[in-house]
């Protein structure tokens, strides 16, 4: 069964998705999502603390859940962050 999942997204990232410059999302895995689900990204203005009214709906192609703590020291993750590297 296809789910419809709504999430906030900051204007910078929203614009990149709308323009086709970004075709991935990085999210905390605190919700259920599967291939074929619909992800509704609602643009959020952090300065006004409200939605802008713009949104985009994308079909989920793939989902990768990565238990980072199994591969990296959490203190190093906090210090350096994580790269998501998109390859062509």
N, C-alpha and C positions, 0 to 999 in steps of 0.2 A: 504494500500500500504506500503510495506516494504521500510524503509529509510536506507541509509548507511551514518553513521555519523563518521567522523574522528576526533580524539582528540589526543593531545600530552600526553605522559606519561613518567615520569622519570624512569631511568634504574632500580632503586630499586624496584619500584612497577611493572614494566614490567616483571622483572625476577620472581617475586612472582606469577604473573598471568600465565606465561609460565609454571612454575613448579607446578601449581595447588594448591599453598598455599593460594591464594587469589581469591575469586570468587565474588567480589563486587567492585563497583567503587563509589566514592563520588565526585560529581560534582556540581558546581553552576548551578542552573536550568535556564540558560540563552539561552537554545536551546530546540527544540522539540525532544522528544524521547518517544517511546512507546514499549510495549511488542511486540516481533517479529522483531524489527529493528535490524540491524547489526551495532555493534560498532567496528570500526577499531581503535585500539590503536597503535599509532606510537611512537616508543621510541625516546625520545628527550634528547640530551646531553646538559645540561645547561652550562657546561664549554666551549664547543665549539660553543654553541648557534646554533645548527643545529641538524637535524634528523640523527640517526645512520644508517638508512636504514632497520632496523628491525621493523616488525609490527605483530600484531595478531588480528584476527577478531573473535568476540564473538557475539552470538545471545543474545539479551536482553530477559531475563526470566520475570522479574518484574521491575516496576519502582515505587518508592515511593517518592512523592514530599512532603516535610515537611516544613511548614511555621514556622521556629524556633522562630521567634519573637512573635508568638502567645502563646508560651509555656515557653519561657525563656527570661530573661532580657538580652538584647544585650551586656551590659557591662560585665555580667558574662560569656557570650559566648566568648567574647574577652579575658577575664582573664583566663578562664579554658579550653576553647576549647570544642569540642564535641566528645563523643565516638560513634563509630559505633561498635556494639557488634554482632558478628556472633555466632549463637547458633547451636549446632548439636543435 
